[in-house]
């Protein structure tokens, strides 16, 4: 089915329009030009009212100062003729066979946004993206990918923040490169000291025992000197003492040989270690905490990198999905739930880009509607306007727009509610026109003409 387009328009006494006739280009751009306040936008409003129904009826449809009711007639490429006239501006839809129809038939092929483009342009960024996704039919899958990307992105952001905080904290922690790798055990040092003390006590005991033996030898020698005077009487006793002395000498000699080269051990080093052990262990704990913080930061970095891969995977899958879809316009996309064009979001697009994107999406919403109404084409410079027209023509799209201009970019120019080359509506039949009125309507040659009914 060929898209339906507007082949002709007649409008009288609608808002600022006095009398306008328009035969738009079948494809491409039809520009209604003129100065501000001359009735350009009123022409678009008239089309919207004729095709869109009472919801598009202007709040004050009658042209100010007009005694005649508004009259609208739109001819469509499918043969339908749409008319509104009379006091209540009743709708009349007639097909080529003369059969009557109504608004429901018009609604079947007229896209509401095509005659109300500002509603799309003023919608939120997410609503625009949703509209485009409805057009290409990948909304549900893209929303899933967007959600996956957003989840991974948010988690990655949190992990990255934690990693930077943890690493910064680790860098600020004290570190002693000379501290041992592990804490020093106080119990081990104390046990070592106790063993030294025990060995020293045993050595001292043996020394004392040896010294005691020496003292006893001295006593025996003294006794021998005393006994010498009593040798005869004490000879037997002397012999026993001699034997005892020899035995003790041998025992002492054995003991002295055992003590030879042995000295009392010094506990100063262990004492110093015990005094420093708390400080050493504090440095070890600082080093271990710093190392643990760095390891935790490294773990967070690994998680960040893994989440980055998830974000990229979701984005690549989203791009693959969009690349496989029939987009209304090349380089259209959806990023983070918002519509983008050439990588720019809506507020980063130029006014001309916004109009082109809007026209493309709205056209794709209902392909059987072959026209779009666009206001304020003065946002385009002449070169860009020509490119816009060529794009519409290549797409087989009819665009009827307005532009504050009266140069060769305009198809027709509206002045005081009248399209150049179109006669203003005649007064009611029961009103006798003055010569001035006749001249105003038909030119100087009409001043002498008679009024004919």
C-alpha positions as CSV (number, residue, x, y, z in Angstrom):
1,X,0.0,0.0,0.0
2,X,1.4,3.4,-1.0
3,X,1.8,5.9,1.8
4,X,-1.0,8.4,1.9
5,X,0.0,12.0,1.1
6,X,-1.7,15.4,0.8
7,X,-2.3,16.4,-2.8
8,X,-4.2,19.6,-2.2
9,X,-5.3,22.0,0.5
10,X,-7.9,24.8,0.6
11,X,-8.3,26.8,3.8
12,X,-10.4,29.8,4.6
13,X,-11.0,31.8,7.7
14,X,-9.0,29.6,10.0
15,X,-7.0,31.4,12.7
16,X,-4.9,33.9,10.7
17,X,-5.6,32.3,7.4
18,X,-7.9,34.3,5.1
19,X,-7.6,32.1,1.9
20,X,-4.8,29.7,1.1
21,X,-4.5,27.1,-1.6
22,X,-1.7,24.7,-1.6
23,X,-0.6,21.8,-3.7
24,X,2.4,20.2,-1.9
25,X,5.2,18.4,-3.6
26,X,4.5,14.7,-3.7
27,X,7.9,13.9,-2.2
28,X,10.4,16.1,-0.5
29,X,9.9,19.6,1.0
30,X,7.1,22.1,0.6
31,X,8.0,25.3,2.4
32,X,5.3,27.9,3.4
33,X,7.2,31.1,3.9
34,X,6.3,34.6,5.1
35,X,6.9,37.0,7.9
36,X,5.9,36.4,11.5
37,X,2.2,36.7,12.2
38,X,1.1,36.2,8.6
39,X,-0.6,32.8,9.0
40,X,2.1,30.2,8.2
41,X,1.6,28.1,11.3
42,X,-2.2,28.5,10.9
43,X,-1.9,26.5,7.6
44,X,-0.3,23.6,9.5
45,X,-2.9,23.9,12.3
46,X,-5.7,23.8,9.6
47,X,-4.2,20.5,8.2
48,X,-3.9,19.0,11.6
49,X,-7.5,19.9,12.4
50,X,-8.9,18.6,9.1
51,X,-7.1,15.2,9.4
52,X,-6.6,14.7,13.2
53,X,-10.1,15.5,14.5
54,X,-11.5,17.7,17.1
55,X,-8.5,17.1,19.5
56,X,-6.6,19.4,17.1
57,X,-9.3,22.0,16.8
58,X,-7.9,25.4,17.6
59,X,-9.4,27.1,20.7
60,X,-10.4,30.1,18.5
61,X,-10.7,28.6,15.0
62,X,-12.5,31.6,13.4
63,X,-10.3,34.2,11.8
64,X,-10.6,37.5,13.8
65,X,-12.9,39.9,12.0
66,X,-14.4,37.3,9.6
67,X,-18.1,36.9,9.3
68,X,-17.8,33.6,7.5
69,X,-17.2,30.2,9.1
70,X,-13.9,28.3,8.7
71,X,-13.7,26.1,5.6
72,X,-11.2,23.3,5.1
73,X,-10.7,20.9,2.2
74,X,-7.9,18.4,2.0
75,X,-7.4,16.0,-0.9
76,X,-5.4,12.9,-0.3
77,X,-3.4,10.7,-2.6
78,X,-5.7,7.7,-1.8
79,X,-8.6,9.6,-3.3
80,X,-10.2,10.7,-0.1
81,X,-11.5,14.2,0.2
82,X,-11.7,15.6,3.7
83,X,-13.8,18.7,4.4
84,X,-14.8,20.8,7.4
85,X,-17.3,23.6,7.0
86,X,-20.3,25.2,8.4
87,X,-21.1,26.7,11.8
88,X,-19.9,23.6,13.6
89,X,-17.1,22.7,11.2
90,X,-18.6,19.2,10.7
91,X,-16.3,16.6,9.3
92,X,-17.1,15.1,5.8
93,X,-14.9,12.4,4.4
94,X,-15.7,11.2,0.9
95,X,-13.9,8.4,-1.1
96,X,-13.7,8.4,-5.0
97,X,-16.9,6.4,-5.2
98,X,-18.8,9.0,-3.3
99,X,-19.0,6.8,-0.2
100,X,-19.0,8.7,3.1
101,X,-16.6,7.9,6.0
102,X,-15.5,9.5,9.2
103,X,-12.6,10.2,11.6
104,X,-12.0,6.5,12.2
105,X,-10.9,6.0,8.6
106,X,-8.5,8.9,8.8
107,X,-7.1,7.5,12.1
108,X,-6.2,4.3,10.3
109,X,-3.5,5.9,8.2
110,X,-2.8,9.3,9.8
111,X,-0.1,9.2,12.4
112,X,-1.0,11.6,15.2
113,X,2.6,12.7,15.7
114,X,3.0,13.5,12.0
115,X,0.5,16.3,12.5
116,X,1.7,17.1,16.0
117,X,5.5,16.9,15.7
118,X,6.1,19.2,18.7
119,X,4.5,16.5,21.0
120,X,7.3,14.2,20.0
121,X,10.1,16.9,20.1
122,X,9.0,18.1,23.6
123,X,8.8,14.6,25.1
124,X,11.5,13.4,27.5
125,X,14.7,11.8,26.2
126,X,13.6,8.4,27.5
127,X,10.2,8.8,25.8
128,X,11.9,9.6,22.5
129,X,14.1,6.5,22.8
130,X,11.1,4.3,23.7
131,X,9.2,5.6,20.6
132,X,12.2,4.7,18.4
133,X,12.6,1.3,19.9
134,X,8.9,0.6,19.3
135,X,9.5,1.5,15.6
136,X,12.4,-1.0,15.2
137,X,10.9,-3.7,17.4
138,X,13.9,-4.3,19.7
139,X,12.8,-2.4,22.8
140,X,12.5,-5.4,25.2
141,X,15.9,-6.9,24.3
142,X,17.6,-3.5,24.3
143,X,16.1,-2.6,27.7
144,X,17.6,-5.9,29.0
145,X,21.0,-5.1,27.6
146,X,20.7,-1.5,28.9
147,X,19.9,-2.9,32.4
148,X,22.8,-5.3,32.3
149,X,25.2,-2.5,31.1
150,X,23.9,-0.1,33.8
151,X,24.2,-2.7,36.5
152,X,27.8,-3.6,35.6
153,X,28.7,0.1,35.1
154,X,27.3,1.1,38.5
155,X,29.0,-1.8,40.2
156,X,32.3,-1.1,38.4
157,X,32.0,2.6,39.5
158,X,31.6,1.5,43.1
159,X,34.4,-1.0,42.9
160,X,36.7,1.5,41.3
161,X,36.0,4.0,44.0
162,X,36.6,1.4,46.7
163,X,39.9,0.4,45.0
164,X,41.2,4.0,44.8
165,X,40.2,4.6,48.4
166,X,41.8,1.4,49.7
167,X,45.0,2.0,47.7
168,X,45.3,5.6,48.9
169,X,44.8,4.4,52.5
170,X,47.5,1.7,52.0
171,X,49.9,4.4,50.7
172,X,49.3,6.5,53.8
173,X,50.0,3.6,56.2
174,X,53.5,3.5,57.9
175,X,56.0,1.1,56.5
176,X,59.4,-0.1,57.9
177,X,61.5,-1.8,55.3
178,X,63.9,-3.2,58.1
179,X,61.1,-4.9,60.1
180,X,60.9,-8.7,60.1
181,X,58.4,-10.3,57.8
182,X,56.7,-12.0,60.8
183,X,56.0,-10.8,64.4
184,X,58.7,-11.8,66.9
185,X,57.5,-14.2,69.7
186,X,57.9,-12.8,73.2
187,X,57.2,-16.2,74.7
188,X,60.1,-17.7,72.6
189,X,62.5,-15.0,73.8
190,X,61.4,-15.5,77.4
191,X,61.8,-19.2,77.2
192,X,65.3,-18.8,75.8
193,X,66.2,-16.5,78.6
194,X,64.9,-18.9,81.2
195,X,67.0,-21.7,79.7
196,X,70.1,-19.5,79.9
197,X,69.3,-18.6,83.5
198,X,68.8,-22.2,84.4
199,X,72.2,-23.2,82.8
200,X,73.9,-20.3,84.6
201,X,72.4,-21.4,87.9
202,X,73.7,-25.0,87.4
203,X,77.1,-23.7,86.5
204,X,77.2,-21.4,89.5
205,X,76.2,-24.4,91.7
206,X,79.0,-26.5,90.3
207,X,81.5,-23.6,90.8
208,X,80.3,-23.2,94.4
209,X,80.6,-26.9,94.9
210,X,84.2,-26.8,93.5
211,X,85.0,-23.8,95.7
212,X,83.7,-25.7,98.7
213,X,85.9,-28.6,98.0
214,X,88.9,-26.2,97.8
215,X,88.0,-24.8,101.2
216,X,87.8,-28.3,102.6
217,X,91.2,-29.1,101.1
218,X,92.6,-26.1,102.9
219,X,91.1,-27.3,106.1
220,X,92.5,-30.8,105.6
221,X,95.9,-29.4,104.9
222,X,95.7,-27.5,108.1
223,X,94.7,-30.6,110.0
224,X,97.6,-32.5,108.4
225,X,100.0,-29.9,109.7
226,X,98.5,-30.3,113.1
227,X,98.5,-34.1,112.8
228,X,102.2,-34.1,111.8
229,X,103.0,-33.5,115.5
230,X,100.9,-36.4,116.4
231,X,102.1,-38.7,113.5
232,X,102.8,-41.6,115.6
233,X,99.5,-41.6,117.3
234,X,97.5,-40.5,114.4
235,X,99.4,-42.4,111.6
236,X,96.4,-44.5,110.8
237,X,94.1,-41.5,110.8
238,X,96.6,-39.6,108.6
239,X,96.6,-42.4,106.1
240,X,92.8,-42.3,105.9
241,X,92.9,-38.6,105.4
242,X,95.6,-38.9,102.8
243,X,93.4,-41.3,100.9
244,X,90.5,-39.1,101.3
245,X,92.5,-36.1,100.1
246,X,93.7,-38.0,97.0
247,X,90.1,-39.0,96.2
248,X,88.9,-35.4,96.6
249,X,91.8,-34.2,94.5
250,X,90.8,-36.5,91.7
251,X,87.2,-35.4,92.0
252,X,88.1,-31.8,91.9
253,X,90.5,-32.3,89.0
254,X,87.7,-34.0,87.1
255,X,85.4,-31.2,87.9
256,X,87.9,-28.5,87.0
257,X,88.5,-30.2,83.7
258,X,84.7,-30.0,83.0
259,X,84.6,-26.3,83.9
260,X,87.6,-25.5,81.7
261,X,86.6,-23.1,78.9
262,X,83.1,-22.5,80.2
263,X,82.0,-19.0,81.1
264,X,78.8,-17.5,82.4
265,X,76.4,-16.6,79.5
266,X,75.3,-12.9,79.0
267,X,71.5,-12.3,78.8
268,X,71.8,-8.7,77.7
269,X,70.9,-9.4,74.0
270,X,67.8,-11.3,75.0
271,X,66.9,-8.6,77.5
272,X,67.2,-6.0,74.8
273,X,65.1,-8.1,72.4
274,X,62.4,-8.4,75.0
275,X,62.4,-4.6,75.6
276,X,62.2,-4.0,71.8
277,X,59.8,-6.8,70.8
278,X,56.6,-4.7,71.1
279,X,58.0,-2.0,68.9
280,X,59.2,-4.6,66.4
281,X,55.9,-6.3,66.3
282,X,54.1,-2.9,65.9
283,X,56.2,-2.3,62.7
284,X,55.5,-5.8,61.5
285,X,51.7,-5.3,62.0
286,X,51.9,-2.0,60.1
287,X,53.7,-3.7,57.2
288,X,51.2,-6.6,57.2
289,X,48.2,-4.2,57.2
290,X,49.7,-2.3,54.3
291,X,50.3,-5.4,52.4
292,X,46.7,-6.6,53.0
293,X,45.3,-3.3,51.9
294,X,47.3,-3.4,48.7
295,X,46.2,-7.0,48.1
296,X,42.6,-5.9,48.6
297,X,43.1,-3.0,46.2
298,X,44.5,-5.4,43.7
299,X,41.5,-7.7,44.1
300,X,39.2,-4.7,43.6
301,X,41.2,-3.8,40.5
302,X,40.7,-7.2,39.1
303,X,36.9,-7.0,39.8
304,X,36.9,-3.5,38.1
305,X,38.5,-4.9,35.0
306,X,36.1,-7.8,34.9
307,X,33.1,-5.4,35.2
308,X,34.7,-3.3,32.4
309,X,34.6,-6.4,30.2
310,X,30.9,-6.9,31.1
311,X,30.1,-3.2,30.3
312,X,31.9,-3.5,26.9
313,X,30.1,-6.8,26.2
314,X,26.7,-5.3,26.9
315,X,27.5,-2.3,24.8
316,X,28.8,-4.4,21.9
317,X,25.7,-6.6,22.1
318,X,23.5,-3.5,22.1
319,X,25.4,-2.2,19.1
320,X,25.0,-5.5,17.3
321,X,21.3,-5.5,18.1
322,X,20.8,-1.9,16.8
323,X,23.0,-2.6,13.7
324,X,20.7,-5.5,12.8
325,X,17.6,-3.3,13.1
326,X,16.0,-1.2,10.4
327,X,16.7,2.2,11.9
328,X,14.6,5.2,10.8
329,X,17.8,7.1,10.2
330,X,21.5,6.0,10.0
331,X,23.5,6.7,13.1
332,X,20.4,6.7,15.3
333,X,21.0,4.8,18.5
334,X,20.0,4.5,22.1
335,X,22.5,5.0,24.9
336,X,21.6,4.7,28.6
337,X,18.0,4.7,27.7
338,X,18.2,8.0,25.7
339,X,18.0,8.7,22.0
340,X,21.3,9.6,20.3
341,X,22.2,10.7,16.8
342,X,25.8,10.6,15.6
343,X,26.8,10.0,19.2
344,X,25.0,13.1,20.5
345,X,22.0,13.1,22.8
346,X,19.0,15.3,22.1
347,X,20.2,18.4,23.8
348,X,23.5,18.1,21.9
349,X,21.9,18.0,18.5
350,X,21.4,21.1,16.4
351,X,17.8,22.3,15.8
352,X,18.0,20.9,12.2
353,X,19.2,17.5,13.4
354,X,16.3,17.4,15.9
355,X,13.8,18.1,13.2
356,X,15.3,15.4,10.9
357,X,15.4,12.8,13.6
358,X,11.9,13.6,14.7
359,X,10.5,13.4,11.1
360,X,12.3,10.1,10.4
361,X,11.0,8.4,13.6
362,X,7.5,9.7,13.3
363,X,7.3,8.6,9.7
364,X,8.5,5.1,10.7
365,X,5.8,4.9,13.4
366,X,3.1,4.5,10.7
367,X,4.6,4.0,7.3
368,X,1.2,4.3,5.6
369,X,1.2,8.0,6.6
370,X,3.5,9.6,4.0
371,X,3.6,13.1,5.3
372,X,4.8,15.1,8.3
373,X,4.1,18.7,9.3
374,X,7.1,20.7,10.5
375,X,7.1,24.2,11.9
376,X,10.0,26.6,12.2
377,X,12.2,25.5,9.3
378,X,14.1,28.7,9.7
379,X,16.4,26.7,11.9
380,X,17.9,25.4,8.7
381,X,20.3,27.5,6.6
382,X,19.5,27.3,2.8
383,X,22.1,24.6,2.2
384,X,21.0,22.4,5.1
385,X,17.4,23.0,4.1
386,X,18.1,21.7,0.6
387,X,19.8,18.6,2.0
388,X,16.8,18.1,4.3
389,X,14.6,18.3,1.2
390,X,16.7,15.8,-0.7
391,X,16.7,13.4,2.2
392,X,12.9,13.6,2.4
393,X,12.6,13.1,-1.3
394,X,14.9,10.0,-1.2
395,X,12.8,8.6,1.5
396,X,9.5,9.2,-0.4
397,X,8.4,11.4,2.5
398,X,6.3,14.5,2.0
399,X,7.2,17.3,4.5
400,X,5.1,20.4,4.7
401,X,6.8,23.1,6.8
402,X,6.9,26.7,7.6
403,X,9.8,29.1,7.5
404,X,10.2,32.8,8.3
405,X,11.4,33.8,4.9
406,X,10.2,35.0,1.5
407,X,13.1,33.9,-0.7
408,X,13.5,31.1,-3.2
409,X,13.6,28.5,-0.4
410,X,9.8,28.9,-0.1
411,X,7.3,27.1,-2.2
412,X,4.6,29.7,-1.4
413,X,4.6,32.8,0.7
414,X,1.7,33.9,3.0
415,X,1.0,37.6,3.4
416,X,-1.8,38.7,5.8
417,X,-3.4,35.2,5.7
418,X,-3.4,34.9,1.9
419,X,-1.1,32.8,-0.2
420,X,0.3,34.9,-3.1
421,X,-1.7,34.1,-6.2
422,X,-4.8,33.1,-4.2
423,X,-7.8,35.4,-4.0
424,X,-9.1,36.4,-0.6
425,X,-12.6,35.0,0.1
426,X,-15.5,37.2,-1.2
427,X,-17.8,38.8,1.4
428,X,-21.1,37.3,2.1
429,X,-23.6,37.6,-0.8
430,X,-25.9,40.0,1.2
431,X,-23.1,42.5,1.7
432,X,-22.7,45.1,-1.0
433,X,-18.9,45.6,-1.6
434,X,-17.4,49.0,-1.9
435,X,-15.1,49.9,-4.8
436,X,-12.3,49.8,-2.3
437,X,-13.2,46.3,-1.3
438,X,-13.4,45.2,-5.0
439,X,-10.0,46.6,-5.7
440,X,-8.6,44.9,-2.6
441,X,-9.9,41.5,-3.7
442,X,-9.5,41.7,-7.5
443,X,-7.1,44.6,-8.3
444,X,-7.6,48.1,-9.8
445,X,-9.5,46.8,-12.8
446,X,-12.3,45.6,-10.5
447,X,-13.1,49.1,-9.2
448,X,-15.6,49.7,-12.1
449,X,-17.0,46.1,-12.1
450,X,-20.5,45.3,-10.9
451,X,-21.1,42.8,-8.1
452,X,-22.3,39.5,-9.6
453,X,-24.0,36.8,-7.5
